[in-house]
Amino acid sequence: MFSLKYITRLACSGAFFATVMVGHSTPAKADCLLPTGCDDQPVAAPKTTPAGTTAFARAVASLEEGHYEEAIDALFVIVGEDPENADIFNQLGYANSQLQNYDQALTFYHRALNIDPEHAGAHAYIGKVYLEIGDLTMARHHLGQLDLICLYGCEPFYSLKEAISLYRANQSG
């Protein structure tokens, strides 16, 4: 019988997902989800926590409500305080892609990926923008990156994979 050995967290699409590790294998560089950390060590804040988290949460809420221009304005204020945060640039890319400002969206996604080359959400979203502008090759490139980042799959990988499948089906029929 397997016993619970480790609880790790994986960053995938900018959010943290809990994964249970069983058996005798140990994951590389695992962080514990307990407030005190593994072995009572303090848990370090994720490297992508934006400055002004409350303001960031409001900006994301604006995005979810479809208020893209409002979200962009809020995110520009936050990025001024935290210019090296991939999550902020990823959200700026998303807001612009929803407004069909694809060139601007690509700029923000590239900035997010320059800051954090393994930002799964940015890879998925940029892949979808490439599909919108008809560049299947670049979309597949980002799917390949997600395949490397999310070794056991993750929502951004499956989301982009499905988008590519739909794109190809629409192109052939």
C-alpha positions in Angstrom: 0.0 0.0 0.0 1.3 3.5 -0.9 1.6 6.0 1.9 1.3 9.7 1.5 4.9 11.0 1.4 4.9 14.4 -0.1 2.6 17.2 -1.1 4.1 19.4 -3.7 2.9 22.4 -5.6 3.4 22.9 -9.3 3.1 26.2 -11.0 1.0 25.7 -14.1 -0.7 28.7 -15.8 0.2 31.0 -13.0 -1.8 29.1 -10.4 -0.8 26.5 -7.9 -2.1 23.0 -8.1 -1.7 20.5 -5.4 -0.2 17.1 -6.4 0.1 14.1 -4.1 3.3 12.1 -4.4 3.1 8.5 -3.2 5.6 5.8 -2.9 9.3 6.2 -2.5 10.2 8.7 -5.3 10.9 12.3 -4.2 10.2 15.2 -6.5 13.0 17.6 -7.2 12.7 20.9 -5.3 9.3 20.4 -3.7 7.7 23.0 -1.6 5.3 22.0 1.1 1.8 23.4 1.2 1.7 23.6 5.0 1.9 27.1 6.5 5.2 26.3 8.1 6.6 24.5 5.1 8.2 21.1 5.0 10.1 20.1 8.1 8.8 23.3 9.8 10.8 25.5 7.4 9.0 28.7 6.3 7.4 28.6 2.8 8.9 31.2 0.5 6.4 33.3 -1.5 6.1 32.3 -5.1 8.4 34.2 -7.3 5.5 35.5 -9.4 3.4 37.0 -6.7 2.6 40.5 -8.0 3.2 43.6 -6.0 -0.1 45.0 -4.9 -1.8 41.6 -4.8 -5.2 43.2 -4.0 -4.9 45.5 -7.0 -3.9 42.5 -9.1 -6.9 40.5 -7.9 -9.2 43.4 -8.9 -7.6 43.5 -12.3 -8.1 39.8 -12.8 -11.7 40.2 -11.7 -12.1 42.9 -14.3 -10.8 40.5 -16.9 -13.2 37.8 -15.8 -16.1 40.3 -16.1 -15.0 41.3 -19.6 -13.8 44.8 -18.7 -10.6 44.5 -20.6 -9.7 48.2 -21.0 -10.3 48.7 -17.2 -8.1 45.7 -16.5 -5.3 47.0 -18.8 -5.3 50.4 -17.0 -5.1 48.6 -13.6 -2.4 46.3 -14.8 -0.3 49.1 -16.2 -0.3 50.7 -12.7 0.8 47.4 -11.1 3.5 46.7 -13.7 5.0 50.1 -12.9 5.5 48.8 -9.3 6.6 45.3 -10.3 8.2 45.5 -13.8 9.7 42.0 -13.7 6.5 40.0 -13.0 5.5 37.5 -15.7 2.0 37.1 -14.4 1.2 40.8 -14.9 2.5 40.7 -18.5 0.6 37.5 -19.1 -2.6 39.2 -18.0 -1.8 42.2 -20.2 -1.4 39.9 -23.1 -4.7 38.2 -22.3 -6.6 41.4 -22.1 -5.2 42.6 -25.4 -5.9 39.3 -27.1 -9.5 39.5 -26.0 -9.7 43.0 -27.6 -8.1 41.5 -30.8 -5.0 43.7 -30.3 -2.9 40.7 -31.4 0.4 42.6 -31.9 0.2 44.1 -28.5 -0.8 40.8 -27.0 2.2 39.1 -28.5 4.5 41.8 -27.1 3.2 41.3 -23.6 3.3 37.5 -23.8 6.9 37.6 -25.1 7.8 39.9 -22.2 6.2 37.4 -19.8 8.2 34.5 -21.3 11.4 36.5 -21.2 10.9 37.0 -17.5 9.7 33.4 -16.9 10.4 31.0 -19.8 8.4 28.3 -18.1 5.2 30.3 -17.6 2.7 27.8 -18.7 -0.2 30.2 -19.0 1.8 32.6 -21.2 2.8 29.7 -23.5 -0.8 28.6 -23.9 -2.2 32.0 -24.5 0.5 33.0 -26.9 -0.1 29.8 -28.8 -3.8 30.7 -29.1 -2.9 34.2 -30.4 -0.7 32.6 -33.0 -3.7 30.5 -34.1 -5.8 33.6 -34.3 -3.3 35.1 -36.8 -2.9 31.9 -38.7 0.6 30.8 -37.5 0.1 27.1 -36.7 3.9 26.5 -36.6 4.4 28.9 -33.7 1.3 27.6 -31.9 2.8 24.1 -32.1 6.1 25.4 -30.9 4.5 26.7 -27.7 2.6 23.4 -27.3 6.0 21.7 -27.5 7.3 24.0 -24.8 4.3 23.2 -22.6 4.9 19.5 -23.1 8.4 20.0 -21.6 7.1 22.2 -18.8 4.1 20.2 -17.8 5.7 16.7 -17.8 2.5 15.0 -16.7 0.2 17.4 -18.6 -1.6 20.5 -17.2 -4.6 22.5 -18.1 -2.7 25.0 -20.3 -1.2 22.1 -22.3 -4.5 20.5 -22.9 -6.2 23.8 -23.7 -3.7 24.7 -26.4 -3.7 21.1 -27.7 -7.5 21.3 -28.1 -7.3 24.7 -29.7 -4.8 23.4 -32.3 -7.0 20.4 -33.0 -10.0 22.7 -33.6 -7.9 25.0 -35.8 -6.7 22.1 -37.9 -10.2 20.7 -38.2 -11.5 24.1 -39.4 -8.7 24.4 -41.9 -9.4 21.1 -43.5 -13.2 21.2 -43.6 
